[in-house]
Amino acid sequence: MRISAVKALIIANVVVYLLQGLSHGLIDAWFALWPLQPIDGVSYFHPWQIVTYAFLHSTAQITHILFNMFGLWMFGTQVERYVGPRRLLAVYFASVVTAALSQLFVPALFHAPPEPTIGASGGVFGLLLVYAYLFPRSKVIPLIPPIPMPAWLFATLYAGLELFLGVTGSEMGVAHFAHLGGMIGAALVIFRWRTRRV
């Protein structure tokens, strides 16, 4: 019996999370997404971090990985059933990469302090957009406020909120532009799917 792509991603994230707890920060130092600009005169950025950061989560806050894995399961499972594992992985990693690129370049324009980025949320936001595209009328109940709404509206409101928070810098420590970048990557993949059908 083959394991689904979503389950494989969740397992990989959990395994890396456990290894992070044992590495005393070494994994974060090498595989988190560090900014392009030097910190205290030292550059910590490496090209592989554009992908590896998405498998790391805050070991100080278990809710970080719990919420991301819940979103990956909730949206990814339905998307994988509809498009298959290969397309699911394609959109997920496209979102991860565009999220990383957005985080590397956009926050600096708003003079945000340079700091490393970790978390799968860029990929999860990409899956949210694909879910809203494939199942626009499917009901989603957010945690705050717990009001049922169609998936297209939930994705639109969430994107608007992320843009507002990112531009205003009113919620520090959250990679809002990475979230939006993940949606951009998913939109590019959706566009490719649509053009290939023509």
PyMOL commands that set and color helices and strands:
alter all, ss='L'
color gray80, all
select helices_A, chain A and resi 5-23+26-31+49-55+62-83+85-109+121-134+151-168+176-197
alter helices_A, ss='H'
color red, helices_A
select strands_A, chain A and resi 139-140+149-150
alter strands_A, ss='S'
color yellow, strands_A
deselect
rebuild
show_as cartoon
